[in-house]
Amino acid sequence: MDWLMLFAAGCCEMLGVAMLGKLQRDRTWQTFCLFLLGFGGSLLLLSQAMKTLPMGTAYAVWTGIGASGGAVLGMLLYGEGRELRRIICIVMILGAAVGLKLLG
């Protein structure tokens, strides 16, 4: 259950990042509420997951999910670059997160 909460925290982080990008173009209260919900939910779920997972592992995996997910969302939603080198780096971040789960 702790890993599921950590994954959900990473997904909430991605929502927060996506809404942060949208707030730059569209300042509505709905976007702002989703922004707060995303980051607030992310921190809440991360803190719950850290009750049973080691702090370093949980934080690294959460950061990896958020960073790689944010980069992918940037490519899909905001037209950011899709170079092969960038995609390889994203895959390496996700691979490190999976490695930490397997070792932890």
N, C-alpha and C positions, 0 to 999 in steps of 0.2 A: 504494500500500500504506500510505503514511503517513496518508492521510486515513481509510482504513478502520480503522487502529489508533486514530486519534483518535476516530472514531465509537464504536468498541468501548469506549474509555476513558470516554466520556460515558455509555454504557449501563451500564457497571460502576458509575459514580458514582450512577446512578439506583437500581441495586440496593442500594448502600450506604445511600442516603437512605431507601429503602423499609424496609430492615431497621432503620435507626435509629428510624423511627416504630413499627415492630413491637416493638422492644426496650422501648419505653415501656409497652407493654401485656403483653408476653409474654417474660419473660426466660428463654429456654432456651438451651442451648449451641449448638443448630442455628442459631438466629437470630443468635447472636453470631458464629458461624463464617461465616455468609453476609454479615454486616456487615463482618467483616474481609476476606473474599474480595472483596467489592464495592469497598471503598475501596482495598485493596491492589492489586487488578487495575487499578483506574482509574489510580492513580499510576504503576504499572509501564508500562502502555500509553501514558500521556501522555508519560512520559520517552522511550520509544522513538520516538514520533511526532515529538518535538521534536528528534530528531537530524537531521531533514531539513526540518521546517517551521519558519518563524520563531516564536520564543518567544511574542511578543505575539499573533500570530494563533492559534497552537495553544491558548494559555491561554484566549483569549476564546471560541473555538469550544467548547472543553471545558466551560468555565463555563456557556456558554449552553445546551448540551445538558443538563448536569446540573441547572441551575436550572429550565429549562422542563419537563424531564422530571419533576423532583421535584414541581413544582406540579401537573402533570397526574396523577401518581400520587397525590398528596394528594387531588385531586378524586375520583379513581376508587376509591381504597382506603379513605380515611379521612373521606369526607363533607365535605371542605372546599368552600367556596363556589365556585359555577360562574357567577358573574356575567359578563356580556358584556365589561365593561371588563377583567376579569382575563384572559379568553381573548384579547382583543385584545393585551394586553401580552405574553402568552406568544408569540403569533404574531410580534410585533415582535422579540422576542429571537431567535427562530428565523430570522427574516428577516435580522437583522444577522449571525448566524453564517453563513448562506448567502452573504451579500454579501462577507464576509471571505474565504470560500473562492473565490468568483469573482474577487475582486481579487488574491488571493495566488497 
